[in-house]
C-alpha cells in the first residue's frame, strides 16, 4: 500500500516543480518589461544615489543638455561642491529610497506622469544605511514628486522638471 502512495506523489511533485518553473519564467519576463513607473523609480534611485550612468540612461535626450550644459554632470558637480563646503566627500550626499509608492497617470500618445512618494535616508555606504534603519539613526525625509515620462527609443524615459534638475524650455 505504501508503494501506491509513493507512485501518486511523484507525479504531483513533478507537476508542482514544473508549474513553479513556468511561473518563475513569467515573473522574470514581467519584471523586464519597461513601464513609466519603473523608469521613474529607477531614475529617482539613481538621482538620490548620484549614479550618473543610470540617470543618463533614464533621462530623455532632449533633457540631457540645456544651453550646451550636461545637467547630470552639473548636478553631480553641484552636489560635490555642497559636500565639500560641509567638509565631506561626494558620497556623503548619497541617499537611499525606502517605502516607494507610485501612481501612474497616462496622458496618451507615449506620455505619462508618475506620482512618486517615498522616504530617503543618508546612505554613505550600505552598512550605514542598514544600521541607521535598525537603530533609527539619521532622519528620513519624505519625498513627493510628479515625474513626467515619455516613450523614447522604445523605452520609458524621464523628461521634464524633476527634483532639482532644470527643465528644458524647448519641451512643451
Secondary structure, 3 states (H helix, E strand, C coil): CHHHHHHHHHHHHHHHHHHHHHHHHHHHHHHHCCCHHHHHHHHHHHHHHCCHHHHHHHECHHHHEECCEEHHHHHHHHHHHHHHHCCCCHHHHCEEEEEEEEEEEEEECCEEEEEEEEEEEECCCHHHHHHHHHHCCCCCEEEEEEEEEEEECCEEEECCCECCECCCCCCC
